[in-house]
Amino acid sequence: MKWAVVVCAMVALSECLVQIPLEKGKSAREVLEEQGLWEEYRKKFPYKPMLKFDQSFAVAGEPMTNDADLAYYGIISIGTPPQSFKVVFDTGSSNLWVPSIYCSSPACNNHDKFNPGTSSTYRHNGSPLSIRYGTGSMTGFLGYDTVTVGGLPVQNQIFGMSESEAPFMQYMRADGILGLAYPRLSASDATPVFDNMMKEGLVNQDLFSVYLSSHAQGGSVVTFGGTDPNHYQGAITWIPLSNELYWQITVDSVTVNGQVVACNGGCQAIVDTGTSLIVGPQSSISSINSRVGAGSQNGDYVVNCNNISQMPDVTFHINGQEFTIPSSAYVRQSQYFGCRTGFGNGGSSLWILGDVFIRQYYSVFNRAQNMVGLAKAV
C-alpha cells in the first residue's frame, strides 16, 4: 500500500503540499474481459455517462454511472483507529461514501466495509443517503467521523455508509467515492471533504490538482493545497468556470487537421476525474471518430491497431489556447477486443473531459477563484 506524502519547501513548513498517490489498477472492463463476461455485462448494465450530470438530480440526490473503464483510486482512512478504503477522487460528484458492515449486497462482499462500532470518534447521524445510478442505486445512511486524507485529519466529516449497492459495483476496484465538486451538488446537504479542509485551514491554498499517468505504477497523484511543477511544463492556462456546481468550462471548438469537427460556436464541458472517456453529443462524437478513421462496433468506436501512429490529433480550443490529444493518448488497446478510441457518446449537449483528457493535461481545481487550470502534463 502506498501512503500519502507531505512535501514541504525548505523556506517554511507552512508551504506544504499534501499528496495522495493514485494506483492505476485494472478497470472493471479489463476484469470482465479476462473472465469472458464483458459482453453480457455491457448489455445488462449499459453505460450512460451523462446521467451523472442530469440537472434534475443535482440537488435531490446524487446520480452516478457505472463507468467500467475507471482505473484510478487512492487510499483514505476513516475512524479511530483508522479503517482504510480505496476511493475514486471524483471531481464530478460531492459526497464521500464507503461500504458499511450493514451491507450484504454482493458488491459489498469483496470490498472493505466500515464498522462504526469500532471507531471511538464516530458519531451517528442516521439520515438516509441515496445515490442513483443508470442501472441501480446505492442506499445507506450518514454519520460523522475523522476522515484522514494524505495525513490530514478532517474532523467530524459527514460521510455515507452503504447498506445496499448496485450489482455492477462488485467489479469496481475502488471501495467508494470521495467527491470533489461543489457543495451545492451534495446529496443530503453533506459538506464535502475539501470544503471542510478549507474551513479547518488544513490546506495552504484553496485548490487541489490532479496528475494521471498512463502507467500502473507511474506516479499518478492528487495534490491538496497547491500544484506540483514536477508534473507539468509551461504556464498554467486559467479558465473561469461557467457553472459553479461542477467543474464546468466553455470549450470554443474541437478541430482535426485544422478543421472544426465538433463544438462549432462553443459548448459546455465538465472536467471530471470520475469519467474515463471524453464524452460528447452523439453527432459530435460520431464526427470526431469518423474523422480519425474509427468505425462503430457494439457501442465502441474501433480502429485498426496498426494505424495508430498515422491517426490525426484532436484539438480542443479553450479560452484562446489549444489542448491537443494525440492518437497515442485517445486510442486504448485491449488484448481481447483490439483498439478503440476514448471518445464516447453522451446523449446530451454537455461534454465531459475525463481521464483521456486529464492524462494529457495536469488539471488544477481552484475554489478560491472558481477556475480550472490546465497545463501540459509530463
N, C-alpha and C positions, 0 to 999 in steps of 0.2 A: 504493500500500500504506500502510495506517495503522500507525504504530508505537505501542508501548505508552508510557505516560507514568507518571512518578513524581510524585505530589502530596504535598508536604510542608507541614506547618504552619509558621508563622513562628517559633513558640517554640522548636522544636528539630528538627534534621534527622532525629532518630530517629523522629519522628512521621510516618512516611511510609506512603502507600498506593500500592501498585503496581497499575496499571490496564491491562488489556488490552482495547482496543476490539474489539467483535464486529461483523462485517459481517453484514447480513441479505441474503443472496443468493437467487437463485432456488432453490426446492426441486427435488428430483428429479421430483416430481409435475408441477410447473409446466413443467419442461423437456420431459417426456414428453407432456404435454398439447399443448404447442406443436408437437410433432413428430407428433401423432396416434397415439402409441404407448401412451398410458396404459392403455386397457382391456386390451390384450394383456399389458402388464407386470403389472398387478394380478392377473391370472389366473395368470400364470406364477410370480410371487413374492408370494404372499398375505402380508399384514401380520399378524403375531402378536405384539402388543405385550407380552404378559405373559411370553413366553418368556425375555425378558431377566432376569426376576426369578424364574426357576424355581430353587427351593432345591436341587434335585438337581445343578445346575451350579455352585452358589455357590463351591465350593472346587476341584473338579476342573478346571473350565475356564470361561472367561468367556463367557456367552451374550449375544448382541446380536440386534437385529432390524432389518429393512430399512424404517425409517421414512422414507417418501418425502416427508414434509412438513417434515423438518428443514431449517432455513434459516440458523442462526446458526453462525458459525465465527470463530476468531481466529488470529493468526499467532504461532508459536513458532519457535525455531531450535534445531538440533542440530548439534554438532560444532565443530571449529576448523580453518579458518574456518567461520562459521555457514552451515548449509543451512536454508532457510526452508520451513515447512509450514503449511498451513491445517488446523486441528484443531477438532473439536467438544469443548467443555469440558463433559464429561458427568458429572453427579453420580450417575448410575445405574450406573457401572462404575468400575474401579480401575486398569486398565492404560493405559500410553501405548504406542501403536504407530503407525507410519507405513509407507508402501510402501518397498520397497528396490529397488536396481538388479537384484536377483536375481529379481524378479517379472516374469513375462511374461504374466500374465493381462490380458485386455482392460481390466479395471478399473484396472490399474496404468499402462497406456499413456497415459492422459490425466490423470495426477496426478504431482506432484513425487515423486521417489524418492531415498531416502538412499543415499549412496555412502560406506561406511565407509572405503574405501581413500584417500579424500582428506581425512580428518579426523585431525589429529595427536593428538587426545585420545581417540580411540576405543579401547576395549578389548573383545576378543571374549569372549563367554560361551558361545555355541553351544547352550545348552539350547533345546529346541523350545518354541514357543508356538502354541497352537491356540485360536481363538475361534469358537465355533459360532453359526450364525445359523439362523433359522427355515427358510431356503431355501438353505443353503450354508454356507461357512465361510471363515475367513482362517487360513492357516497360515504359520508363519515361524520365526524364531529370535530369541534375546535377545542384547543387547550393552550396553555401558556407554559413556556419553559425557556431555559437558556439554550440558545442556538449558537454554536461556535462555528464561525466561518473563517478559515485561514488564521486561526489563533485568536480571532476577535470574539469575545463572548458578548452576544447580543442578549441582554436581559429581558425577561418577560415577553419574549417573542410569541405572538399568536401564530399557530400553525394547525394544519388539518391532519387528522389521522383517519385513514380509510377503514371502513367496515365492509365494503364490497367494491370490487374493481371489475371493469370490463374484461372479457376473456382474452382479448388480444394483448393485454398488458403483461401476460405471463412470458411473452417473448422479448420484452424490453429488458435491456441490461440494467438500466437505472432503476432504483427503488422508487423514487419520487421526483418531484419538480420543485425548483426554487425560482419563483417568478421575479423578474426584474423590470417589469413595466410600471406604469404609474398607479398610484393607489386608487384612483377613480375606477380602475378596471377590476379591482379586487372583489372576489365573491365574499359575501357576509361582512363587508366593510373591514376586513382584516388588514392591518397595517403591514405592508411588505417589509421584508428583511432589510433592504437597502435604505428605506425611509427611516427605520429605527437606527441603523448605523449612522446616518447623518444626524438624527436627533440626539443621539448619545455621544456625538463627537468622536466616533471611532475611526473616521477617515479624514485624511488631510485635505482632500478636495471632494466636492460633491459630484464625483463622477467615477465610472469604472470603465475598463477597457477589456477587449477580448482578442486573443490571438488563437487561431485554429490552424494547426498543422495538418498536412495530408498524411502524415505517418503515425502509426500506432504509438510509438514512443518518441514523438517529435517535439515535445515541449509545449503543447497547447496549454494555455493558461488564461484565467480570469484575474485581472488586477484591480483591486478595490482601492480607491483614493488617489489614482493617478494613471500615468501611462508609462510604458516600458520601452524606451528607444531602442532596445536590443531587438525588438520585434517589428520595427518598421523603418522605412527610409524616406527621406524627403519631408516636406511640410505636411501637416495635417490640414485637410480641407474641412472647414466647419460649415455645416448645413443646418439651417434653422428647421425646427420641427413644424410640420403643417397641422399636426393634431397631437396635443399633449395627453394622450391616452395610451397609445402605443408609441414606439419609436418610429414615427411616420414622417416621411420626407417627400419632396416633389422631385420626380425624375423628368428631365426635359425631353429626352428621346432615347431610342435604342437603335444603333446602327450596325450594319455589317458591310464591310468594304466601303465605308463612307455613305452608304445609302440607308435612309430611315426605313426600318422594317417593323417597328412597333413603337407604341407610346408617342405617336405623332401629335405634337401640340402639348405634350405634357401628361403625366399620370402620377398617381399616388402609390408609394411603396413603403412597406414596413420592413425595417432591418431587424431580422428575427433569428436569434441563435437557436431557437426551438423548432425551426423548419429546416430540413436538409437541403431542399432544392431551391432554385429560382423559379417562382411561380407567378403566372400572369393570366390574363384573359385568354380564352381558348384560341381566338383568331390571331392574337399577337404571338402566342407560343407556337402555334402552327406555322406562322410566317417565319419566325426565327429558325425553327427546326428545319423547315423546308430550305431556307437559305444556306444552312450549314450542311445540308445533304442527309438529314435524318428522315426516316420513314416511321409511321405509326405501327405499333405491333403490341397488342394486348395491353393497351394503356401506357406503354412506354414509347419513347422515340429512340429508335435503334440506328446504329451506324456500323459500317464495316470497320473493324478494329485496325485494319491495315491502312485506313485513310486518315487517322487522327492527325498526323503531322501535316497533312495538306489542308485540313479544315480551317476556315477563317476565324478570326477573333470576333467576339461580340462585345460591343462597346456601349456602356451606359453613360449618358451625358447628364451630369448632375451639378447644378449650381455653377455652371461655366467650366467644369472640369470633366475630363474623360476618365472613365473607370473601365478598363479593358479586361475581358475574361478570355484567355486563350483556350484553344481546344483541349490542351492538356489538362486544363482545370475544369472544363464543363463536361467532359466525357468521363464516364465511370465504367470500369471494366469488371465483369463478373466471370468467374471461371465456369459458371453454369449457364449463364444467359448472354454471354458476349458483351458488347459495348452499347451503352445507352447515354443519351445526353442528360444533363442536370436541369433541363427546362421542362417544367410540368404545368399542366392545365389547372387553373384555379376556379374557373367558372364565375368570376367576379371581375369588376373593373379594377380592383386593387391588385397590386403586385406584392410579392414577398421576396425580399433579398435574403435568402437563407444561407446555409453553410457553404454552398458552392461559391457564393459571392464573398462571404466573410473570410474564407481561406485565402483569398487574394488580397483583401483589404482589411488591415488592422482597424478595428472599429471601437470608437470611443463614445460612451453614452453619458452625456453631460447634463445632469439635473440642474446645476446652478444656472446655466444659460439656456437650457432646453434646446440642445443641439446634438446632432450626431457628427462625430469627426471620423474621417476616413483617410488612411494613408497606406501606401503600398507595403504589404506585409513582406517580411524577409525571414 
